[in-house]
Each structure stands twice: as structure tokens, then as C-alpha cells.
Amino acid sequence: MFTKEIFKDYFEQIIEIEKNMAELYTNLYNQVKHPEYKGIFSRLAIEERQHESLINNIMDSFGK
């Protein structure tokens, strides 16, 4: 059976991954010059931050 603590630990791991991916895409955005690639990396960074927000909302439902 999954406990509240197990879910909390799992979601905290996911949040860390989302933060790392957003940082990676932001760094790539800053390094490339091609406008199309910049747009792609910008959107990906935004999506990762949205994922982090969604996971935080889920965690709130578990009472963090």
C-alpha cells in the first residue's frame, strides 16, 4: 500500500526533475542563436515549469 509519505517523496522527485529540465532548456535557449530553436527551448522550459506547478497542486491535495 502506498502511504502519504511515499507519494510525497515521489512527487518531490518529480519536481526536482521538472526543475532540472526547465533549467536545461533555459540554458539551451540562452546558448542557441537560431530563432526557431530558441522558440522551441523557450516553450519546453515553460512547459516544464507548468508541470512543476501541476505537481505542486497535486501535492497540496495530499496536504504537503
All heavy atoms as TSV, in Angstrom:
chain	resi	resn	atom	element	x	y	z
A	1	MET	N	N	0.844	-1.186	0.000
A	1	MET	CA	C	0.000	0.000	0.000
A	1	MET	C	C	0.885	1.244	0.000
A	1	MET	O	O	1.913	1.279	0.667
A	1	MET	CB	C	-0.908	-0.004	1.216
A	1	MET	CG	C	-1.810	1.167	1.298
A	1	MET	SD	S	-2.949	0.906	2.665
A	1	MET	CE	C	-4.191	2.038	2.247
A	2	PHE	N	N	0.447	2.239	-0.748
A	2	PHE	CA	C	1.195	3.478	-0.810
A	2	PHE	C	C	0.752	4.394	0.325
A	2	PHE	O	O	-0.430	4.620	0.524
A	2	PHE	CB	C	0.974	4.176	-2.152
A	2	PHE	CG	C	1.548	3.405	-3.304
A	2	PHE	CD1	C	0.725	2.734	-4.178
A	2	PHE	CD2	C	2.916	3.357	-3.505
A	2	PHE	CE1	C	1.251	2.029	-5.243
A	2	PHE	CE2	C	3.457	2.658	-4.559
A	2	PHE	CZ	C	2.624	1.989	-5.430
A	3	THR	N	N	1.713	4.935	1.004
A	3	THR	CA	C	1.410	5.863	2.082
A	3	THR	C	C	1.529	7.297	1.575
A	3	THR	O	O	2.083	7.555	0.505
A	3	THR	CB	C	2.389	5.674	3.254
A	3	THR	OG1	O	3.706	6.024	2.807
A	3	THR	CG2	C	2.374	4.243	3.779
A	4	LYS	N	N	1.038	8.209	2.370
A	4	LYS	CA	C	1.142	9.631	2.053
A	4	LYS	C	C	2.617	10.028	1.895
A	4	LYS	O	O	2.971	10.800	1.006
A	4	LYS	CB	C	0.468	10.436	3.160
A	4	LYS	CG	C	0.468	11.914	2.951
A	4	LYS	CD	C	-0.266	12.592	4.102
A	4	LYS	CE	C	-0.149	14.077	4.021
A	4	LYS	NZ	N	-0.849	14.756	5.111
A	5	GLU	N	N	3.463	9.490	2.727
A	5	GLU	CA	C	4.903	9.789	2.675
A	5	GLU	C	C	5.540	9.295	1.382
A	5	GLU	O	O	6.380	9.978	0.802
A	5	GLU	CB	C	5.595	9.120	3.858
A	5	GLU	CG	C	6.318	9.941	4.889
A	5	GLU	CD	C	6.471	11.422	4.670
A	5	GLU	OE1	O	5.618	12.181	5.110
A	5	GLU	OE2	O	7.495	11.831	4.088
A	6	ILE	N	N	5.145	8.116	0.936
A	6	ILE	CA	C	5.683	7.573	-0.322
A	6	ILE	C	C	5.276	8.469	-1.486
A	6	ILE	O	O	6.111	8.798	-2.340
A	6	ILE	CB	C	5.210	6.124	-0.537
A	6	ILE	CG1	C	5.886	5.199	0.465
A	6	ILE	CG2	C	5.488	5.672	-1.967
A	6	ILE	CD1	C	5.342	3.780	0.485
A	7	PHE	N	N	4.012	8.887	-1.525
A	7	PHE	CA	C	3.566	9.781	-2.585
A	7	PHE	C	C	4.311	11.110	-2.521
A	7	PHE	O	O	4.724	11.649	-3.541
A	7	PHE	CB	C	2.056	10.021	-2.506
A	7	PHE	CG	C	1.239	8.946	-3.153
A	7	PHE	CD1	C	0.409	8.137	-2.400
A	7	PHE	CD2	C	1.295	8.749	-4.528
A	7	PHE	CE1	C	-0.353	7.147	-2.998
A	7	PHE	CE2	C	0.538	7.754	-5.138
A	7	PHE	CZ	C	-0.288	6.952	-4.365
A	8	LYS	N	N	4.473	11.632	-1.324
A	8	LYS	CA	C	5.179	12.909	-1.145
A	8	LYS	C	C	6.604	12.802	-1.677
A	8	LYS	O	O	7.071	13.670	-2.420
A	8	LYS	CB	C	5.174	13.311	0.323
A	8	LYS	CG	C	5.842	14.622	0.598
A	8	LYS	CD	C	5.822	14.951	2.089
A	8	LYS	CE	C	6.612	16.211	2.318
A	8	LYS	NZ	N	7.485	16.159	3.440
A	9	ASP	N	N	7.306	11.751	-1.311
A	9	ASP	CA	C	8.681	11.549	-1.783
A	9	ASP	C	C	8.727	11.432	-3.304
A	9	ASP	O	O	9.599	12.005	-3.959
A	9	ASP	CB	C	9.293	10.294	-1.158
A	9	ASP	CG	C	9.571	10.438	0.323
A	9	ASP	OD1	O	9.594	11.581	0.824
A	9	ASP	OD2	O	9.756	9.400	0.979
A	10	TYR	N	N	7.777	10.704	-3.866
A	10	TYR	CA	C	7.706	10.520	-5.309
A	10	TYR	C	C	7.505	11.863	-6.013
A	10	TYR	O	O	8.202	12.192	-6.973
A	10	TYR	CB	C	6.574	9.552	-5.638
A	10	TYR	CG	C	6.296	9.401	-7.108
A	10	TYR	CD1	C	7.190	8.728	-7.937
A	10	TYR	CD2	C	5.134	9.921	-7.663
A	10	TYR	CE1	C	6.932	8.582	-9.296
A	10	TYR	CE2	C	4.867	9.777	-9.017
A	10	TYR	CZ	C	5.779	9.112	-9.825
A	10	TYR	OH	O	5.517	8.975	-11.151
A	11	PHE	N	N	6.550	12.644	-5.525
A	11	PHE	CA	C	6.273	13.935	-6.151
A	11	PHE	C	C	7.433	14.904	-5.978
A	11	PHE	O	O	7.705	15.723	-6.872
A	11	PHE	CB	C	4.975	14.530	-5.616
A	11	PHE	CG	C	3.748	13.780	-6.063
A	11	PHE	CD1	C	2.774	13.416	-5.164
A	11	PHE	CD2	C	3.571	13.444	-7.402
A	11	PHE	CE1	C	1.634	12.735	-5.582
A	11	PHE	CE2	C	2.445	12.754	-7.826
A	11	PHE	CZ	C	1.473	12.398	-6.914
A	12	GLU	N	N	8.123	14.841	-4.880
A	12	GLU	CA	C	9.299	15.700	-4.689
A	12	GLU	C	C	10.394	15.342	-5.695
A	12	GLU	O	O	11.081	16.230	-6.208
A	12	GLU	CB	C	9.819	15.596	-3.257
A	12	GLU	CG	C	8.941	16.328	-2.267
A	12	GLU	CD	C	9.339	16.117	-0.817
A	12	GLU	OE1	O	10.212	15.265	-0.541
A	12	GLU	OE2	O	8.760	16.804	0.039
A	13	GLN	N	N	10.533	14.071	-5.994
A	13	GLN	CA	C	11.495	13.653	-7.022
A	13	GLN	C	C	11.088	14.183	-8.398
A	13	GLN	O	O	11.936	14.653	-9.168
A	13	GLN	CB	C	11.605	12.131	-7.064
A	13	GLN	CG	C	12.272	11.526	-5.860
A	13	GLN	CD	C	12.239	10.009	-5.891
A	13	GLN	OE1	O	12.221	9.398	-6.959
A	13	GLN	NE2	N	12.209	9.388	-4.721
A	14	ILE	N	N	9.805	14.112	-8.686
A	14	ILE	CA	C	9.317	14.616	-9.972
A	14	ILE	C	C	9.557	16.122	-10.073
A	14	ILE	O	O	9.995	16.616	-11.121
A	14	ILE	CB	C	7.822	14.287	-10.163
A	14	ILE	CG1	C	7.630	12.779	-10.309
A	14	ILE	CG2	C	7.266	15.014	-11.396
A	14	ILE	CD1	C	6.192	12.343	-10.344
A	15	ILE	N	N	9.282	16.851	-9.015
A	15	ILE	CA	C	9.501	18.301	-9.019
A	15	ILE	C	C	10.962	18.617	-9.302
A	15	ILE	O	O	11.275	19.525	-10.081
A	15	ILE	CB	C	9.035	18.933	-7.695
A	15	ILE	CG1	C	7.508	18.964	-7.662
A	15	ILE	CG2	C	9.604	20.342	-7.522
A	15	ILE	CD1	C	6.927	19.417	-6.347
A	16	GLU	N	N	11.853	17.878	-8.696
A	16	GLU	CA	C	13.290	18.095	-8.925
A	16	GLU	C	C	13.648	17.865	-10.395
A	16	GLU	O	O	14.407	18.633	-10.987
A	16	GLU	CB	C	14.112	17.178	-8.014
A	16	GLU	CG	C	15.574	17.519	-7.978
A	16	GLU	CD	C	15.875	18.893	-7.420
A	16	GLU	OE1	O	15.136	19.379	-6.544
A	16	GLU	OE2	O	16.863	19.508	-7.882
A	17	ILE	N	N	13.089	16.835	-10.989
A	17	ILE	CA	C	13.332	16.562	-12.411
A	17	ILE	C	C	12.786	17.704	-13.269
A	17	ILE	O	O	13.462	18.172	-14.193
A	17	ILE	CB	C	12.706	15.212	-12.820
A	17	ILE	CG1	C	13.459	14.062	-12.159
A	17	ILE	CG2	C	12.695	15.060	-14.342
A	17	ILE	CD1	C	12.754	12.719	-12.254
A	18	GLU	N	N	11.586	18.163	-12.966
A	18	GLU	CA	C	10.981	19.261	-13.736
A	18	GLU	C	C	11.836	20.526	-13.627
A	18	GLU	O	O	12.049	21.225	-14.627
A	18	GLU	CB	C	9.553	19.543	-13.265
A	18	GLU	CG	C	8.594	18.390	-13.425
A	18	GLU	CD	C	8.353	17.948	-14.852
A	18	GLU	OE1	O	8.696	18.686	-15.790
A	18	GLU	OE2	O	7.816	16.845	-15.037
A	19	LYS	N	N	12.334	20.824	-12.431
A	19	LYS	CA	C	13.193	21.998	-12.252
A	19	LYS	C	C	14.477	21.858	-13.062
A	19	LYS	O	O	14.919	22.817	-13.713
A	19	LYS	CB	C	13.543	22.182	-10.773
A	19	LYS	CG	C	12.419	22.709	-9.946
A	19	LYS	CD	C	12.847	22.854	-8.494
A	19	LYS	CE	C	11.710	23.361	-7.644
A	19	LYS	NZ	N	12.091	23.512	-6.232
A	20	ASN	N	N	15.073	20.680	-13.016
A	20	ASN	CA	C	16.311	20.443	-13.766
A	20	ASN	C	C	16.090	20.585	-15.268
A	20	ASN	O	O	16.920	21.161	-15.980
A	20	ASN	CB	C	16.891	19.062	-13.454
A	20	ASN	CG	C	17.447	18.959	-12.059
A	20	ASN	OD1	O	17.754	19.951	-11.417
A	20	ASN	ND2	N	17.563	17.741	-11.552
A	21	MET	N	N	14.973	20.060	-15.756
A	21	MET	CA	C	14.684	20.153	-17.186
A	21	MET	C	C	14.416	21.600	-17.598
A	21	MET	O	O	14.877	22.047	-18.653
A	21	MET	CB	C	13.511	19.250	-17.558
A	21	MET	CG	C	13.797	17.768	-17.402
A	21	MET	SD	S	15.287	17.203	-18.274
A	21	MET	CE	C	14.848	17.559	-19.957
A	22	ALA	N	N	13.690	22.350	-16.779
A	22	ALA	CA	C	13.438	23.764	-17.085
A	22	ALA	C	C	14.756	24.523	-17.141
A	22	ALA	O	O	14.967	25.350	-18.039
A	22	ALA	CB	C	12.507	24.376	-16.039
A	23	GLU	N	N	15.649	24.229	-16.222
A	23	GLU	CA	C	16.962	24.888	-16.211
A	23	GLU	C	C	17.767	24.507	-17.456
A	23	GLU	O	O	18.400	25.362	-18.081
A	23	GLU	CB	C	17.726	24.505	-14.948
A	23	GLU	CG	C	19.063	25.195	-14.827
A	23	GLU	CD	C	19.806	24.831	-13.548
A	23	GLU	OE1	O	19.181	24.310	-12.607
A	23	GLU	OE2	O	21.028	25.072	-13.496
A	24	LEU	N	N	17.745	23.230	-17.814
A	24	LEU	CA	C	18.458	22.774	-19.008
A	24	LEU	C	C	17.942	23.496	-20.257
A	24	LEU	O	O	18.728	24.020	-21.053
A	24	LEU	CB	C	18.290	21.266	-19.177
A	24	LEU	CG	C	18.799	20.683	-20.497
A	24	LEU	CD1	C	20.316	20.771	-20.562
A	24	LEU	CD2	C	18.326	19.260	-20.665
A	25	TYR	N	N	16.613	23.536	-20.432
A	25	TYR	CA	C	16.041	24.177	-21.608
A	25	TYR	C	C	16.311	25.683	-21.614
A	25	TYR	O	O	16.538	26.273	-22.666
A	25	TYR	CB	C	14.543	23.901	-21.708
A	25	TYR	CG	C	14.223	22.459	-22.018
A	25	TYR	CD1	C	13.201	21.794	-21.353
A	25	TYR	CD2	C	14.951	21.752	-22.966
A	25	TYR	CE1	C	12.896	20.467	-21.635
A	25	TYR	CE2	C	14.662	20.425	-23.252
A	25	TYR	CZ	C	13.639	19.788	-22.587
A	25	TYR	OH	O	13.355	18.479	-22.866
A	26	THR	N	N	16.315	26.301	-20.445
A	26	THR	CA	C	16.640	27.730	-20.360
A	26	THR	C	C	18.090	27.966	-20.774
A	26	THR	O	O	18.382	28.912	-21.516
A	26	THR	CB	C	16.378	28.259	-18.941
A	26	THR	OG1	O	14.986	28.083	-18.630
A	26	THR	CG2	C	16.738	29.728	-18.821
A	27	ASN	N	N	18.984	27.112	-20.311
A	27	ASN	CA	C	20.393	27.233	-20.693
A	27	ASN	C	C	20.568	27.037	-22.196
A	27	ASN	O	O	21.335	27.777	-22.834
A	27	ASN	CB	C	21.264	26.233	-19.925
A	27	ASN	CG	C	21.404	26.589	-18.465
A	27	ASN	OD1	O	21.218	27.734	-18.073
A	27	ASN	ND2	N	21.717	25.608	-17.651
A	28	LEU	N	N	19.885	26.069	-22.759
A	28	LEU	CA	C	19.962	25.851	-24.203
A	28	LEU	C	C	19.404	27.050	-24.968
A	28	LEU	O	O	19.984	27.484	-25.968
A	28	LEU	CB	C	19.226	24.569	-24.595
A	28	LEU	CG	C	19.906	23.274	-24.145
A	28	LEU	CD1	C	18.977	22.089	-24.334
A	28	LEU	CD2	C	21.210	23.072	-24.902
A	29	TYR	N	N	18.298	27.586	-24.480
A	29	TYR	CA	C	17.717	28.785	-25.088
A	29	TYR	C	C	18.757	29.906	-25.128
A	29	TYR	O	O	18.892	30.606	-26.139
A	29	TYR	CB	C	16.491	29.229	-24.290
A	29	TYR	CG	C	15.978	30.592	-24.675
A	29	TYR	CD1	C	15.085	30.738	-25.724
A	29	TYR	CD2	C	16.387	31.723	-23.991
A	29	TYR	CE1	C	14.621	31.986	-26.089
A	29	TYR	CE2	C	15.928	32.980	-24.353
A	29	TYR	CZ	C	15.058	33.102	-25.402
A	29	TYR	OH	O	14.595	34.350	-25.773
A	30	ASN	N	N	19.476	30.081	-24.050
A	30	ASN	CA	C	20.469	31.149	-23.958
A	30	ASN	C	C	21.690	30.905	-24.844
A	30	ASN	O	O	22.395	31.851	-25.183
A	30	ASN	CB	C	20.913	31.344	-22.510
A	30	ASN	CG	C	19.812	31.939	-21.653
A	30	ASN	OD1	O	18.999	32.729	-22.128
A	30	ASN	ND2	N	19.766	31.548	-20.393
A	31	GLN	N	N	21.931	29.671	-25.213
A	31	GLN	CA	C	23.125	29.332	-25.987
A	31	GLN	C	C	22.907	29.356	-27.497
A	31	GLN	O	O	23.846	29.608	-28.242
A	31	GLN	CB	C	23.649	27.951	-25.580
A	31	GLN	CG	C	24.207	27.916	-24.179
A	31	GLN	CD	C	24.628	26.515	-23.775
A	31	GLN	OE1	O	24.908	25.671	-24.610
A	31	GLN	NE2	N	24.650	26.267	-22.477
A	32	VAL	N	N	21.696	29.084	-27.942
A	32	VAL	CA	C	21.467	28.998	-29.389
A	32	VAL	C	C	21.117	30.371	-29.954
A	32	VAL	O	O	20.620	31.253	-29.243
A	32	VAL	CB	C	20.372	27.971	-29.747
A	32	VAL	CG1	C	20.750	26.582	-29.305
A	32	VAL	CG2	C	19.031	28.378	-29.179
A	33	LYS	N	N	21.385	30.532	-31.230
A	33	LYS	CA	C	21.084	31.793	-31.914
A	33	LYS	C	C	19.892	31.665	-32.869
A	33	LYS	O	O	19.223	32.648	-33.143
A	33	LYS	CB	C	22.310	32.257	-32.718
A	33	LYS	CG	C	23.565	32.432	-31.886
A	33	LYS	CD	C	23.428	33.570	-30.921
A	33	LYS	CE	C	24.733	33.756	-30.143
A	33	LYS	NZ	N	24.508	34.141	-28.782
A	34	HIS	N	N	19.637	30.465	-33.333
A	34	HIS	CA	C	18.577	30.240	-34.323
A	34	HIS	C	C	17.214	30.530	-33.685
A	34	HIS	O	O	16.856	29.931	-32.664
A	34	HIS	CB	C	18.641	28.797	-34.816
A	34	HIS	CG	C	17.825	28.535	-36.030
A	34	HIS	ND1	N	16.460	28.391	-35.977
A	34	HIS	CD2	C	18.186	28.404	-37.329
A	34	HIS	CE1	C	16.000	28.180	-37.189
A	34	HIS	NE2	N	17.038	28.180	-38.041
A	35	PRO	N	N	16.425	31.438	-34.290
A	35	PRO	CA	C	15.136	31.828	-33.686
A	35	PRO	C	C	14.161	30.660	-33.491
A	35	PRO	O	O	13.453	30.614	-32.483
A	35	PRO	CB	C	14.550	32.838	-34.681
A	35	PRO	CG	C	15.656	33.223	-35.587
A	35	PRO	CD	C	16.705	32.162	-35.513
A	36	GLU	N	N	14.141	29.736	-34.437
A	36	GLU	CA	C	13.224	28.599	-34.294
A	36	GLU	C	C	13.611	27.730	-33.101
A	36	GLU	O	O	12.763	27.305	-32.316
A	36	GLU	CB	C	13.208	27.767	-35.571
A	36	GLU	CG	C	12.189	26.652	-35.542
A	36	GLU	CD	C	12.114	25.875	-36.839
A	36	GLU	OE1	O	12.702	26.320	-37.858
A	36	GLU	OE2	O	11.484	24.813	-36.832
A	37	TYR	N	N	14.904	27.471	-32.947
A	37	TYR	CA	C	15.376	26.663	-31.813
A	37	TYR	C	C	15.158	27.400	-30.496
A	37	TYR	O	O	14.793	26.783	-29.495
A	37	TYR	CB	C	16.835	26.289	-31.979
A	37	TYR	CG	C	17.123	25.428	-33.195
A	37	TYR	CD1	C	18.366	25.450	-33.804
A	37	TYR	CD2	C	16.151	24.601	-33.744
A	37	TYR	CE1	C	18.631	24.663	-34.923
A	37	TYR	CE2	C	16.404	23.818	-34.861
A	37	TYR	CZ	C	17.646	23.850	-35.443
A	37	TYR	OH	O	17.906	23.081	-36.541
A	38	LYS	N	N	15.372	28.702	-30.501
A	38	LYS	CA	C	15.110	29.486	-29.291
A	38	LYS	C	C	13.647	29.340	-28.878
A	38	LYS	O	O	13.337	29.172	-27.696
A	38	LYS	CB	C	15.477	30.952	-29.492
A	38	LYS	CG	C	16.966	31.221	-29.478
A	38	LYS	CD	C	17.286	32.693	-29.595
A	38	LYS	CE	C	17.486	33.356	-28.268
A	38	LYS	NZ	N	18.552	32.893	-27.430
A	39	GLY	N	N	12.755	29.396	-29.879
A	39	GLY	CA	C	11.331	29.249	-29.597
A	39	GLY	C	C	10.999	27.888	-29.020
A	39	GLY	O	O	10.206	27.773	-28.076
A	40	ILE	N	N	11.615	26.865	-29.570
A	40	ILE	CA	C	11.378	25.501	-29.079
A	40	ILE	C	C	11.833	25.370	-27.633
A	40	ILE	O	O	11.089	24.881	-26.770
A	40	ILE	CB	C	12.090	24.464	-29.974
A	40	ILE	CG1	C	11.424	24.397	-31.345
A	40	ILE	CG2	C	12.113	23.085	-29.300
A	40	ILE	CD1	C	12.213	23.626	-32.390
A	41	PHE	N	N	13.063	25.819	-27.337
A	41	PHE	CA	C	13.579	25.684	-25.977
A	41	PHE	C	C	12.816	26.557	-24.989
A	41	PHE	O	O	12.613	26.167	-23.834
A	41	PHE	CB	C	15.076	25.981	-25.935
A	41	PHE	CG	C	15.897	24.909	-26.604
A	41	PHE	CD1	C	16.836	25.233	-27.578
A	41	PHE	CD2	C	15.738	23.568	-26.281
A	41	PHE	CE1	C	17.596	24.248	-28.202
A	41	PHE	CE2	C	16.483	22.577	-26.894
A	41	PHE	CZ	C	17.412	22.922	-27.860
A	42	SER	N	N	12.357	27.706	-25.454
A	42	SER	CA	C	11.548	28.566	-24.591
A	42	SER	C	C	10.248	27.865	-24.215
A	42	SER	O	O	9.859	27.839	-23.039
A	42	SER	CB	C	11.255	29.886	-25.306
A	42	SER	OG	O	10.367	30.671	-24.549
A	43	ARG	N	N	9.569	27.301	-25.207
A	43	ARG	CA	C	8.306	26.584	-24.936
A	43	ARG	C	C	8.525	25.389	-24.022
A	43	ARG	O	O	7.719	25.132	-23.121
A	43	ARG	CB	C	7.656	26.143	-26.247
A	43	ARG	CG	C	6.962	27.282	-26.986
A	43	ARG	CD	C	6.105	26.780	-28.139
A	43	ARG	NE	N	6.848	26.002	-29.126
A	43	ARG	CZ	C	7.564	26.504	-30.126
A	43	ARG	NH1	N	7.660	27.800	-30.269
A	43	ARG	NH2	N	8.189	25.710	-30.972
A	44	LEU	N	N	9.614	24.660	-24.257
A	44	LEU	CA	C	9.884	23.497	-23.407
A	44	LEU	C	C	10.140	23.916	-21.959
A	44	LEU	O	O	9.653	23.263	-21.025
A	44	LEU	CB	C	11.070	22.706	-23.951
A	44	LEU	CG	C	10.797	21.929	-25.242
A	44	LEU	CD1	C	12.101	21.395	-25.827
A	44	LEU	CD2	C	9.818	20.800	-24.990
A	45	ALA	N	N	10.882	24.996	-21.755
A	45	ALA	CA	C	11.136	25.486	-20.391
A	45	ALA	C	C	9.828	25.888	-19.721
A	45	ALA	O	O	9.594	25.563	-18.543
A	45	ALA	CB	C	12.117	26.653	-20.424
A	46	ILE	N	N	8.967	26.579	-20.468
A	46	ILE	CA	C	7.664	26.982	-19.922
A	46	ILE	C	C	6.835	25.754	-19.543
A	46	ILE	O	O	6.224	25.714	-18.465
A	46	ILE	CB	C	6.912	27.877	-20.929
A	46	ILE	CG1	C	7.601	29.232	-21.030
A	46	ILE	CG2	C	5.439	28.028	-20.545
A	46	ILE	CD1	C	7.144	30.081	-22.209
A	47	GLU	N	N	6.821	24.752	-20.407
A	47	GLU	CA	C	6.065	23.531	-20.122
A	47	GLU	C	C	6.579	22.828	-18.871
A	47	GLU	O	O	5.787	22.324	-18.066
A	47	GLU	CB	C	6.107	22.593	-21.317
A	47	GLU	CG	C	5.278	23.071	-22.479
A	47	GLU	CD	C	5.377	22.165	-23.695
A	47	GLU	OE1	O	5.938	21.049	-23.588
A	47	GLU	OE2	O	4.899	22.581	-24.760
A	48	GLU	N	N	7.888	22.789	-18.698
A	48	GLU	CA	C	8.444	22.139	-17.502
A	48	GLU	C	C	8.031	22.887	-16.240
A	48	GLU	O	O	7.721	22.267	-15.221
A	48	GLU	CB	C	9.963	22.046	-17.596
A	48	GLU	CG	C	10.476	21.166	-18.724
A	48	GLU	CD	C	9.979	19.736	-18.671
A	48	GLU	OE1	O	9.715	19.211	-17.578
A	48	GLU	OE2	O	9.852	19.128	-19.746
A	49	ARG	N	N	7.992	24.209	-16.304
A	49	ARG	CA	C	7.547	24.993	-15.140
A	49	ARG	C	C	6.061	24.749	-14.871
A	49	ARG	O	O	5.640	24.723	-13.710
A	49	ARG	CB	C	7.840	26.473	-15.363
A	49	ARG	CG	C	9.319	26.783	-15.294
A	49	ARG	CD	C	9.615	28.275	-15.381
A	49	ARG	NE	N	11.029	28.463	-15.610
A	49	ARG	CZ	C	11.578	28.740	-16.800
A	49	ARG	NH1	N	10.820	28.869	-17.866
A	49	ARG	NH2	N	12.877	28.893	-16.912
A	50	GLN	N	N	5.287	24.578	-15.941
A	50	GLN	CA	C	3.867	24.252	-15.764
A	50	GLN	C	C	3.705	22.874	-15.118
A	50	GLN	O	O	2.840	22.694	-14.254
A	50	GLN	CB	C	3.139	24.302	-17.104
A	50	GLN	CG	C	2.997	25.695	-17.659
A	50	GLN	CD	C	2.471	25.723	-19.082
A	50	GLN	OE1	O	2.588	24.750	-19.817
A	50	GLN	NE2	N	1.909	26.848	-19.480
A	51	HIS	N	N	4.531	21.928	-15.540
A	51	HIS	CA	C	4.491	20.591	-14.923
A	51	HIS	C	C	4.790	20.691	-13.426
A	51	HIS	O	O	4.125	20.046	-12.615
A	51	HIS	CB	C	5.521	19.659	-15.564
A	51	HIS	CG	C	5.297	19.392	-17.005
A	51	HIS	ND1	N	6.301	18.930	-17.823
A	51	HIS	CD2	C	4.205	19.518	-17.799
A	51	HIS	CE1	C	5.830	18.787	-19.051
A	51	HIS	NE2	N	4.563	19.141	-19.060
A	52	GLU	N	N	5.799	21.491	-13.095
A	52	GLU	CA	C	6.155	21.669	-11.676
A	52	GLU	C	C	4.969	22.232	-10.900
A	52	GLU	O	O	4.656	21.766	-9.797
A	52	GLU	CB	C	7.360	22.601	-11.560
A	52	GLU	CG	C	7.808	22.814	-10.139
A	52	GLU	CD	C	8.947	23.808	-10.027
A	52	GLU	OE1	O	9.550	24.182	-11.041
A	52	GLU	OE2	O	9.224	24.207	-8.882
A	53	SER	N	N	4.296	23.202	-11.491
A	53	SER	CA	C	3.122	23.793	-10.839
A	53	SER	C	C	2.016	22.754	-10.646
A	53	SER	O	O	1.383	22.699	-9.581
A	53	SER	CB	C	2.613	24.970	-11.669
A	53	SER	OG	O	1.469	25.519	-11.097
A	54	LEU	N	N	1.792	21.939	-11.658
A	54	LEU	CA	C	0.771	20.890	-11.550
A	54	LEU	C	C	1.101	19.901	-10.433
A	54	LEU	O	O	0.228	19.507	-9.655
A	54	LEU	CB	C	0.635	20.144	-12.872
A	54	LEU	CG	C	-0.021	20.903	-14.017
A	54	LEU	CD1	C	0.145	20.118	-15.325
A	54	LEU	CD2	C	-1.484	21.153	-13.725
A	55	ILE	N	N	2.357	19.509	-10.354
A	55	ILE	CA	C	2.764	18.571	-9.298
A	55	ILE	C	C	2.597	19.210	-7.924
A	55	ILE	O	O	2.161	18.555	-6.966
A	55	ILE	CB	C	4.205	18.079	-9.524
A	55	ILE	CG1	C	4.318	17.317	-10.846
A	55	ILE	CG2	C	4.678	17.219	-8.359
A	55	ILE	CD1	C	3.413	16.115	-10.968
A	56	ASN	N	N	2.928	20.489	-7.820
A	56	ASN	CA	C	2.713	21.178	-6.541
A	56	ASN	C	C	1.241	21.190	-6.169
A	56	ASN	O	O	0.901	21.001	-4.989
A	56	ASN	CB	C	3.270	22.603	-6.604
A	56	ASN	CG	C	4.747	22.651	-6.306
A	56	ASN	OD1	O	5.223	21.998	-5.389
A	56	ASN	ND2	N	5.476	23.422	-7.082
A	57	ASN	N	N	0.370	21.375	-7.156
A	57	ASN	CA	C	-1.075	21.334	-6.880
A	57	ASN	C	C	-1.508	19.949	-6.408
A	57	ASN	O	O	-2.339	19.831	-5.497
A	57	ASN	CB	C	-1.869	21.745	-8.116
A	57	ASN	CG	C	-1.745	23.216	-8.420
A	57	ASN	OD1	O	-1.409	24.016	-7.558
A	57	ASN	ND2	N	-1.999	23.580	-9.663
A	58	ILE	N	N	-0.960	18.930	-7.019
A	58	ILE	CA	C	-1.271	17.559	-6.584
A	58	ILE	C	C	-0.794	17.350	-5.156
A	58	ILE	O	O	-1.507	16.779	-4.332
A	58	ILE	CB	C	-0.643	16.522	-7.542
A	58	ILE	CG1	C	-1.337	16.570	-8.914
A	58	ILE	CG2	C	-0.716	15.111	-6.948
A	58	ILE	CD1	C	-0.643	15.780	-9.993
A	59	MET	N	N	0.419	17.817	-4.879
A	59	MET	CA	C	0.957	17.655	-3.519
A	59	MET	C	C	0.082	18.395	-2.502
A	59	MET	O	O	-0.109	17.911	-1.385
A	59	MET	CB	C	2.396	18.151	-3.444
A	59	MET	CG	C	3.370	17.186	-4.090
A	59	MET	SD	S	5.070	17.721	-3.926
A	59	MET	CE	C	5.334	17.556	-2.171
A	60	ASP	N	N	-0.433	19.551	-2.891
A	60	ASP	CA	C	-1.320	20.302	-1.986
A	60	ASP	C	C	-2.550	19.485	-1.630
A	60	ASP	O	O	-3.032	19.540	-0.503
A	60	ASP	CB	C	-1.743	21.623	-2.629
A	60	ASP	CG	C	-0.641	22.655	-2.644
A	60	ASP	OD1	O	0.376	22.479	-1.917
A	60	ASP	OD2	O	-0.773	23.639	-3.391
A	61	SER	N	N	-3.026	18.680	-2.586
A	61	SER	CA	C	-4.196	17.847	-2.303
A	61	SER	C	C	-3.881	16.742	-1.302
A	61	SER	O	O	-4.762	16.222	-0.648
A	61	SER	CB	C	-4.782	17.265	-3.594
A	61	SER	OG	O	-3.927	16.274	-4.119
A	62	PHE	N	N	-2.596	16.399	-1.191
A	62	PHE	CA	C	-2.162	15.415	-0.189
A	62	PHE	C	C	-1.777	16.080	1.118
A	62	PHE	O	O	-1.357	15.417	2.052
A	62	PHE	CB	C	-0.978	14.613	-0.716
A	62	PHE	CG	C	-1.352	13.531	-1.685
A	62	PHE	CD1	C	-1.231	13.743	-3.050
A	62	PHE	CD2	C	-1.826	12.313	-1.254
A	62	PHE	CE1	C	-1.586	12.760	-3.951
A	62	PHE	CE2	C	-2.176	11.329	-2.142
A	62	PHE	CZ	C	-2.061	11.557	-3.503
A	63	GLY	N	N	-1.851	17.397	1.157
A	63	GLY	CA	C	-1.523	18.116	2.375
A	63	GLY	C	C	-0.052	18.335	2.588
A	63	GLY	O	O	0.393	18.512	3.705
A	64	LYS	N	N	0.721	18.349	1.489
A	64	LYS	CA	C	2.180	18.533	1.553
A	64	LYS	C	C	2.654	18.048	2.881
A	64	LYS	O	O	3.615	17.860	3.322
A	64	LYS	CB	C	2.574	19.994	1.307
A	64	LYS	CG	C	2.693	20.290	-0.169
A	64	LYS	CD	C	3.352	21.628	-0.358
A	64	LYS	CE	C	3.498	21.914	-1.847
A	64	LYS	NZ	N	4.143	23.139	-2.139
